[in-house]
Amino acid sequence: MIRSLQSPAMPLGLSPLQLEEEIHRLRKERNAIILAHYYQDADIQDIADFIGDSLELSRKAAATDADMIVFCGVRFMADVAKILSPQKTVVLPDMNAGCSLEISCPADKFKAFREAHPDHIALTYINCSTEVKALSDIIVTSANAEAIIRQVPADKPILFSPDKHLGAYLAKKTGREMLLWDGACIVHERFSEQELVKLKTRMPKAEVIAHPECEESVLRHADHIGSTSSLLRRVSESSATQFIVATEPGIMHQMQRNAPNKFFVLAPDTSGSCSCNDCPYMRLNTMEKLYLALRDKAPEILIEEALRVRALQPLTRMLEMSPSTVASLKNIA
């Protein structure tokens, strides 16, 4: 049912080469930059100016003199780009490119959750709506969440939203009890512990690498757990030559580019017959829609200014608590 989100390529009358040439032409004409998340299709990754994690991409875009940002990812990522670059035009090739974690945490219910626990500090994973960010105390990513949690005073109770699996993993790592929102990523919940064990038996020399949004039953078999950027570094730094990858398969395009002499296979899903873990929302973006977004400057991300300012505050707090941050938000109004 989820795969019904997929839409066919638009018949624009352009060959793939012509489409690519038009994208390059419009990018220059619009003074635009193209951002692509690691989970995008390979052709979009290859044409992008920057490839990376959601926050990393938004920060890079904010540091450029581009007038326009085309964010090939999902809605909450494009929203963050607009929050950090309010003066720039931000477009998302397909406005239906949502996120199961964002959907699982509507702002009205999150507000009630906070009000029911007024003594708790709200740490919220960046995979959420702008409205939920504005209701949060600190935003976190999978890369910096552990370090930020360790800075929260031990006597201060924590609400962690919206990913219960990431929250459980962080609670185990930090030893902190946290009240978890009941949300999950549809991609990372599909991996099967039983099928993974079978695959490990067939590939005994392979290293299992996994994103912490996976269920604990899968994470317990991982040799390395980390954010998408962490997983990419791991495949380059590890002496292993074979990897079983438990995250969205789009990342394997960059893994293969970074380590061309190594072998990668996606961790199996619950069906056992295929590895059907593509994010249906990420796949809504296509080269055709990217071209149209550049041509029409639409669909455009628009955020009411008061809401944007409120959402910026917990993002700023996150960066202030992340000593490894390279860029700052001090010049962002």
C-alpha positions as CSV (number, residue, x, y, z in Angstrom):
1,M,0.0,0.0,0.0
2,I,2.8,2.4,0.8
3,R,4.4,1.9,-2.6
4,S,1.3,3.5,-4.2
5,L,3.0,6.7,-3.3
6,Q,5.3,6.2,-6.2
7,S,4.5,8.2,-9.3
8,P,5.7,7.6,-12.8
9,A,8.3,9.7,-14.6
10,M,6.7,12.7,-16.3
11,P,6.8,12.6,-20.1
12,L,8.6,15.8,-20.8
13,G,9.9,14.9,-24.2
14,L,13.5,15.1,-23.1
15,S,16.1,12.4,-23.3
16,P,18.1,11.7,-20.1
17,L,21.1,13.6,-21.5
18,Q,18.9,16.6,-22.4
19,L,17.2,16.5,-19.0
20,E,20.6,16.6,-17.3
21,E,21.8,19.5,-19.6
22,E,18.6,21.5,-18.8
23,I,19.1,20.9,-15.0
24,H,22.7,22.3,-15.3
25,R,21.5,25.3,-17.4
26,L,18.7,26.2,-15.0
27,R,20.9,25.7,-11.9
28,K,23.3,28.3,-13.3
29,E,20.5,30.6,-14.5
30,R,18.7,30.5,-11.1
31,N,21.9,30.7,-9.0
32,A,20.7,27.5,-7.4
33,I,22.3,24.6,-5.6
34,I,21.0,21.1,-5.5
35,L,21.1,19.1,-2.3
36,A,20.6,15.3,-2.2
37,H,20.2,13.1,0.8
38,Y,22.1,9.8,0.8
39,Y,18.8,8.0,0.4
40,Q,18.0,9.6,-3.0
41,D,18.3,7.7,-6.3
42,A,21.8,7.5,-7.7
43,D,21.1,9.8,-10.7
44,I,20.0,12.6,-8.3
45,Q,23.0,12.0,-6.0
46,D,25.3,12.3,-9.0
47,I,24.0,15.6,-10.2
48,A,23.8,17.3,-6.7
49,D,26.1,20.0,-5.5
50,F,26.1,18.5,-2.0
51,I,25.3,15.0,-0.8
52,G,24.8,14.2,2.9
53,D,22.7,14.0,6.0
54,S,19.7,16.3,6.4
55,L,21.2,18.9,8.8
56,E,24.6,18.8,7.2
57,L,23.1,19.7,3.8
58,S,21.0,22.6,5.2
59,R,24.1,24.1,6.9
60,K,26.1,23.8,3.8
61,A,23.4,25.5,1.8
62,A,23.1,28.3,4.4
63,A,26.8,29.0,3.9
64,T,26.6,29.6,0.2
65,D,25.6,32.6,-1.8
66,A,22.9,30.7,-3.7
67,D,19.5,32.3,-4.3
68,M,17.7,29.0,-4.5
69,I,17.9,25.6,-2.8
70,V,16.5,22.5,-4.4
71,F,16.3,19.9,-1.6
72,C,16.1,16.4,-2.9
73,G,15.0,14.7,0.2
74,V,11.8,14.8,2.3
75,R,9.6,17.7,3.6
76,F,11.1,18.1,7.1
77,M,14.6,18.4,5.5
78,A,13.5,21.1,3.1
79,D,11.8,22.9,6.1
80,V,15.1,22.9,8.0
81,A,16.8,24.4,5.0
82,K,14.2,27.2,5.0
83,I,14.6,27.7,8.7
84,L,18.3,28.2,8.3
85,S,18.1,30.2,5.0
86,P,14.9,32.3,5.2
87,Q,16.2,34.7,2.5
88,K,16.6,31.9,0.0
89,T,13.9,30.2,-2.2
90,V,13.7,26.6,-1.1
91,V,11.9,24.0,-3.2
92,L,11.2,20.3,-2.8
93,P,10.7,18.4,-6.1
94,D,7.7,16.6,-4.7
95,M,5.7,18.1,-1.8
96,N,4.3,14.7,-1.0
97,A,7.7,13.5,0.0
98,G,7.0,13.1,3.7
99,C,8.4,11.0,6.5
100,S,6.8,8.3,8.6
101,L,8.4,9.7,11.7
102,E,7.0,13.1,11.1
103,I,3.6,11.7,10.4
104,S,3.7,9.7,13.6
105,C,4.1,12.8,15.7
106,P,1.4,15.4,14.9
107,A,1.9,18.8,16.6
108,D,-1.3,18.8,18.6
109,K,-0.7,15.5,20.1
110,F,3.0,16.3,20.8
111,K,1.9,19.5,22.5
112,A,-0.4,17.5,24.8
113,F,2.4,15.1,25.4
114,R,4.6,18.0,26.6
115,E,1.9,19.5,28.7
116,A,1.3,16.2,30.4
117,H,5.0,16.1,31.5
118,P,5.8,19.8,32.3
119,D,8.9,18.9,34.3
120,H,10.6,17.0,31.4
121,I,13.0,18.5,28.8
122,A,11.9,17.7,25.3
123,L,14.7,16.3,23.1
124,T,13.3,15.8,19.6
125,Y,14.9,14.0,16.7
126,I,15.2,16.2,13.7
127,N,12.8,13.9,11.7
128,C,9.8,15.9,12.7
129,S,7.7,18.8,11.5
130,T,8.5,22.5,11.9
131,E,5.6,22.8,14.4
132,V,7.0,20.0,16.6
133,K,10.5,21.6,16.5
134,A,9.0,24.8,17.7
135,L,7.5,23.0,20.7
136,S,10.8,21.3,21.6
137,D,13.6,22.3,23.8
138,I,16.5,20.8,21.9
139,I,16.7,19.1,18.4
140,V,19.1,16.2,18.0
141,T,20.4,14.1,15.1
142,S,21.4,10.5,15.2
143,A,25.0,11.7,15.1
144,N,24.9,14.1,18.1
145,A,22.0,12.8,20.2
146,E,24.2,10.8,22.6
147,A,26.6,13.7,23.3
148,I,23.7,16.0,23.9
149,I,21.9,13.6,26.2
150,R,25.0,13.3,28.3
151,Q,25.0,17.1,28.8
152,V,21.4,17.1,30.3
153,P,21.6,17.2,34.1
154,A,21.0,13.8,35.6
155,D,18.1,15.0,37.7
156,K,16.3,16.4,34.6
157,P,13.8,13.9,33.1
158,I,13.7,13.6,29.3
159,L,11.0,13.2,26.7
160,F,12.5,11.7,23.5
161,S,10.5,11.9,20.3
162,P,9.5,10.7,17.8
163,D,11.6,7.5,17.2
164,K,11.2,4.9,19.9
165,H,13.9,2.7,18.5
166,L,16.5,5.4,18.4
167,G,15.4,6.5,21.8
168,A,15.7,3.0,23.2
169,Y,19.2,2.7,21.7
170,L,20.3,6.0,23.2
171,A,18.8,5.1,26.6
172,K,20.9,2.0,26.6
173,K,24.0,3.8,25.5
174,T,23.7,6.7,28.0
175,G,22.0,4.9,30.9
176,R,19.4,7.6,31.0
177,E,15.7,6.7,31.4
178,M,13.6,8.6,28.9
179,L,9.9,8.7,28.1
180,L,9.7,7.7,24.5
181,W,7.2,8.8,21.9
182,D,5.7,5.8,20.1
183,G,7.0,6.4,16.5
184,A,9.2,4.5,14.1
185,C,10.7,4.7,10.6
186,I,8.9,2.4,8.2
187,V,12.2,1.6,6.4
188,H,14.2,0.6,9.5
189,E,11.4,-1.5,11.0
190,R,11.3,-3.8,8.0
191,F,14.6,-5.5,8.6
192,S,14.3,-9.0,9.9
193,E,16.5,-10.4,12.7
194,Q,15.8,-14.0,11.6
195,E,16.7,-13.3,7.9
196,L,19.8,-11.2,9.0
197,V,21.1,-14.2,11.0
198,K,20.7,-16.4,8.0
199,L,22.6,-14.0,5.8
200,K,25.4,-13.7,8.4
201,T,25.7,-17.5,8.3
202,R,26.2,-17.3,4.5
203,M,28.5,-14.3,4.8
204,P,30.6,-15.0,7.9
205,K,33.3,-12.5,7.1
206,A,30.8,-9.6,6.5
207,E,30.5,-6.7,8.9
208,V,27.0,-5.7,9.8
209,I,26.5,-1.9,9.9
210,A,23.2,-0.5,11.0
211,H,21.4,2.8,11.6
212,P,20.1,3.2,15.2
213,E,16.5,3.7,13.9
214,C,16.5,-0.1,13.5
215,E,14.8,-2.3,16.1
216,E,17.0,-3.6,19.0
217,S,16.7,-7.1,17.7
218,V,18.6,-6.1,14.6
219,L,21.0,-3.8,16.3
220,R,22.2,-6.5,18.6
221,H,23.8,-8.2,15.6
222,A,25.6,-5.1,14.3
223,D,29.3,-4.6,14.4
224,H,28.9,-0.9,13.9
225,I,25.9,1.4,14.7
226,G,25.8,5.0,13.6
227,S,24.3,7.8,11.5
228,T,24.4,7.6,7.7
229,S,27.7,9.6,7.7
230,S,29.1,7.3,10.4
231,L,28.2,4.3,8.3
232,L,29.9,5.8,5.3
233,R,33.1,6.4,7.2
234,R,33.0,2.9,8.6
235,V,33.1,1.2,5.3
236,S,36.2,3.2,4.3
237,E,38.0,2.8,7.6
238,S,37.2,-0.8,8.3
239,S,39.5,-3.6,7.2
240,A,36.4,-5.7,6.3
241,T,35.8,-6.2,2.6
242,Q,32.1,-7.3,2.9
243,F,29.3,-5.4,4.5
244,I,25.6,-6.1,5.3
245,V,23.9,-2.7,5.4
246,A,20.9,-2.2,7.6
247,T,19.6,1.2,6.4
248,E,18.0,2.7,3.4
249,P,19.7,1.3,0.2
250,G,20.3,4.6,-1.4
251,I,23.4,5.0,0.8
252,M,25.1,2.1,-0.9
253,H,25.7,4.2,-4.0
254,Q,28.1,6.4,-2.0
255,M,29.6,3.4,-0.2
256,Q,30.4,1.8,-3.5
257,R,32.0,5.1,-4.8
258,N,34.0,5.5,-1.6
259,A,35.1,1.9,-1.4
260,P,34.9,0.4,-4.9
261,N,36.8,-2.7,-4.0
262,K,34.4,-3.7,-1.3
263,F,31.1,-5.6,-1.5
264,F,27.8,-4.4,-0.1
265,V,24.5,-6.2,0.4
266,L,21.4,-4.8,1.9
267,A,20.1,-6.5,5.1
268,P,17.0,-8.6,4.3
269,D,13.5,-7.6,5.1
270,T,10.8,-9.6,6.9
271,S,9.7,-11.3,3.7
272,G,13.0,-13.0,3.3
273,S,12.5,-13.1,-0.4
274,C,13.9,-9.6,-1.2
275,S,15.4,-6.5,0.3
276,C,12.4,-4.1,-0.2
277,N,13.5,-1.3,2.0
278,D,13.4,1.6,-0.3
279,C,11.9,4.7,1.4
280,P,8.7,5.3,-0.7
281,Y,8.8,9.0,0.2
282,M,12.5,9.5,-0.8
283,R,11.7,7.8,-4.2
284,L,9.0,10.4,-5.0
285,N,11.7,12.8,-6.1
286,T,12.9,12.1,-9.7
287,M,15.1,13.8,-12.2
288,E,12.0,15.0,-14.0
289,K,10.6,16.6,-10.9
290,L,14.0,18.1,-10.1
291,Y,14.0,19.8,-13.5
292,L,10.5,21.1,-13.0
293,A,11.3,22.4,-9.6
294,L,14.2,24.4,-11.0
295,R,12.1,25.6,-14.0
296,D,9.0,26.7,-12.0
297,K,10.6,27.6,-8.7
298,A,8.0,25.3,-7.1
299,P,6.8,23.6,-5.0
300,E,8.2,26.2,-2.7
301,I,8.7,25.8,1.1
302,L,7.0,28.6,2.9
303,I,7.1,29.0,6.7
304,E,5.4,31.7,8.7
305,E,8.2,33.9,10.2
306,A,7.1,33.6,13.9
307,L,7.0,29.8,13.6
308,R,10.4,29.8,11.8
309,V,12.0,31.8,14.6
310,R,10.5,29.5,17.3
311,A,11.8,26.4,15.4
312,L,15.2,27.9,15.0
313,Q,15.7,28.2,18.8
314,P,16.0,24.4,19.6
315,L,18.2,23.9,16.5
316,T,20.5,26.7,17.8
317,R,20.6,25.0,21.2
318,M,21.6,21.7,19.5
319,L,24.6,23.4,17.7
320,E,25.6,25.1,20.9
321,M,25.8,21.7,22.6
322,S,27.6,20.1,19.7
323,P,31.3,20.9,20.1
324,S,32.1,19.4,16.7
325,T,29.9,21.8,14.9
326,V,31.9,23.5,12.1
327,A,29.5,26.2,11.0
328,S,27.4,28.4,13.3
329,L,24.0,29.9,13.0
330,K,25.0,33.3,14.4
331,N,24.4,35.1,11.1
332,I,20.9,33.6,10.6
333,A,18.1,35.9,11.5
